[in-house]
Amino acid sequence: MKVSLILATLGRDAQVLDFLKSLQAQSYANFELVIIDQNQDGKIDAVVGQFKGCFAMRHIKVNFVGNARARDYGIGFAQGNIIAFPDDDCIYDTDVLKAVVAEFVRRNTLAILVAGSYDFSSTRFSIGVNSHKAGYFSRFQMMGVEFTHFFAVDRIDRRLFYFDHDFGIGSKYAGGEGFELMYRLLRARNSAFYNPQIRIFHANKDHYTLGTARMLMYSTGVGAYIRKFANQRDRFMLYYIVRKMFIAPLFKMLLAGILFNRKRLAYDFYNLLGVWRGFLAYRR
């Protein structure tokens, strides 16, 4: 099985270099990298040039910005049976692609595979939804984050396999593009499995000690995708409205207050504020 990796990038070069090094070290060789380069200054030209001939790679320069739009554009160039969307600041463990292909071969009806996101540690999780326990999951407990998702496109209705350009960095709502796609595919009853033994490394940038601005920005996308499906009269969104907009954030704020953790309290408050902001603003 061939794996297509679609890398949308803007403003980073050293991190892209690290990711390409991790691809060069992969134990599975049947893959291609499609780089959608949104830089206008040739920022990564020299970096990409270092790996010419090391593995199959296409370097495509575009004159637009937007993470979801770039990834969506890259799908049109992908030739693999499996498609993934690595971040330009993540690193693959040596056996990631080998393990991903093995899971899809072993589970012949599996459409979506999710790896664990680790904070440059074999045990400490990073961003996204992670667990130490492997297993199948549904839209009630979506796992991972967009750069840990792998899709067997031959097992998916291709009409559903696209990114909504309203979501993601550089778009109207700064987050939520991965979960918007994931929910849409799970709603169509595609099978999904999470395996934390497949490790993708990414710095943990969603921790309250880093401040509240990032949480406020990304949580608007969560509220917006909830509103998008609620507008479609998807009754399962009631679960997310109750969980994401009431119970979970209020419980976290209460716990932070009990522990007198003012930074955590502010962080959780801005999470709640962002979700509601996105929910109320969607398609206004």
Secondary structure, 3 states (H helix, E strand, C coil): CCEEEEEEECCCCHHHHHHHHHHHCCCCCCEEEEEEECCCCCCCHHHHHCCCCCCEEEEEECCCCCHHHHHHHHHCCCCCCEEECCCCCEEECCCHHHHHHHHHHHCCCCCEEEEEEECCCCCCECCCECCCCCEECCCCCCCECHHHEEEEHHHCCHHHCCCCCCECCCCCECCCHHHHHHHHHHHCCCCEEEEEEEEEEECCCCCHHHCCHHHHHHHHHHHHHHHHHHHCCCCCHHHHHHHHHHHHHHHHHHHHHHCCCHHHHHHHHHHHHHHHHHHHHCCC
